[in-house]
Amino acid sequence: MAAGTGWRIGWRNLGRNPRRAWITAIGLAIGYVAVVVMSGLGKGLVAEMVDNGTGLVTGQVQVHAADYLPDRSLYATIGGREGTDVPRLVAAVAGAPGVAAAAPRVYGAGLVSTGSATAAGLLMGVDPGREETVARILETVVEGRPPGAGRREILIGTEMARTIDAGIGDTVVLVAPAADGSLGNDLFVVSGLFRTSIAELDLAWAILPLGVLQELLVLPPERIHEVVARVEDPWAAPGAAASADSAITAALGPQVDAEARAWTEFRPEMVDYARLTGSMQWLLLVIVFGMAVFGVANTLLMASYERRREFALLLALGTRPRLIVGSVLAEAVVLAAVSLGAGLLLAVPILVWWHRAPPDVSWLYGGFTMAGGLMRPILRVEIPWSMLYLTAAALLVTALVAALLPAWRSAHIPPADTLAGR
């Protein structure tokens, strides 16, 4: 019996009991759809968390002085007390391969007060024009506008504004320890309010123009704490960080005290969650197709039992057992191919539609945070290309594993006893 004949027999044998064959095929197809769609949801959840966790404020790559993290000392500026050539530094980072944009920042801590109420705040000085290219924090303004460059204006979160009873146009007092040991203080006008839905940001962060905050903290223009960079693909950030390190060395020399780090280093909790989600996808794959093995095995066992006299006759006529095994395995492969075709016809349109038009479930729940990243009330799905192929391979392996026992039994039927009805 030729190989082609074995395939034809395998295909025809499925038609002997089409209801049973189609029920099994549909079950495998549904298992395929379930695995790839759940994998897409998992990838979408991780992508949403990483995009918001790195794109809102932190960026995908950060450049600091080597001793800046984790204490974030006011004195640990890039280049030390002498500072650095900030424009050249920012240009070097922005021009590094893999980096889309870069912007300088200065940080401080202080008290924001309206006289009747006071709130502790983390102060972030930004270049408003550049900041918009690396992070989305300025896009979260819900009232007013971001602070203008060089103006004594401040942007605060809605929760901080509620705490100190401040609104647009109100004057607040800002007091902060300065780098020279003094206590910097000045009056600022609230230019806008932002809302991120992340309590830590809305309650404790205040944003000011870079030069104005440097003046308050008695830091000269050449002293900054951070250069933040945006990378289009967050998972390419480690390579972009290495490129930024090389670009900084080439532009400012090896003696510059600056080190680029990817978000995978300073946001390890998100990396751990992404790995956990990937593990859950593999577990789902094993569970779904582990259960499917029994269904396929039952179908093929029943089919081979109904054909036992046929197999016995073939063996009696001198057919080799391996050809019987090949016939049963071919039947399993054909069943898997039908199931895979049906699964793809269902899964691909669902994934494409869901990816392009993710449903908004804000009616069910609002935004929440996960591993420090904001999760919007949108069921985002990413198309899991690798899982499409891996799940297809798992479906084929499932069918073949389930067919091993029926194939072995069919090839070892006693011809004389079976044909005699014993």
Secondary structure, 3 states (H helix, E strand, C coil): CCHHHHHHHHHHHHCCCHHHHHHHHHHHHHHHHHHHHHHHHHHHHHHHHHHHHHHCCCCCEEEECCCCCCCCCCCCCCCHHHCCCHHHHHHHHHCCCCCCEEEEEEEEEEEEECCCCEEEEEEEEECHHHHHHHCCHHHHEEEECCCCCCCCEEEEEHHHHHHHCCCCCCEEEEEEECCCCCEEEEEEEEEEEECCCCHHHHHHEEEEEHHHHHHHCCCCCCCCCEEEEECCCHHHHHHHHHHHHHHHHHHHCCCCCCEEEEHHHHCHHHHHHHHHHHHHHHHHHHHHHHHHHHHHHHHHHHHHHHCHHHHHHHHHCCCCHHHHHHHHHHHHHHHHHHHHHHHHHHHHHHHHHHHHCCCECCCCCCCEEECCEEECCECCCCCCHHHHHHHHHHHHHHHHHHHHHHHHHHHCCCHHHHHCCC
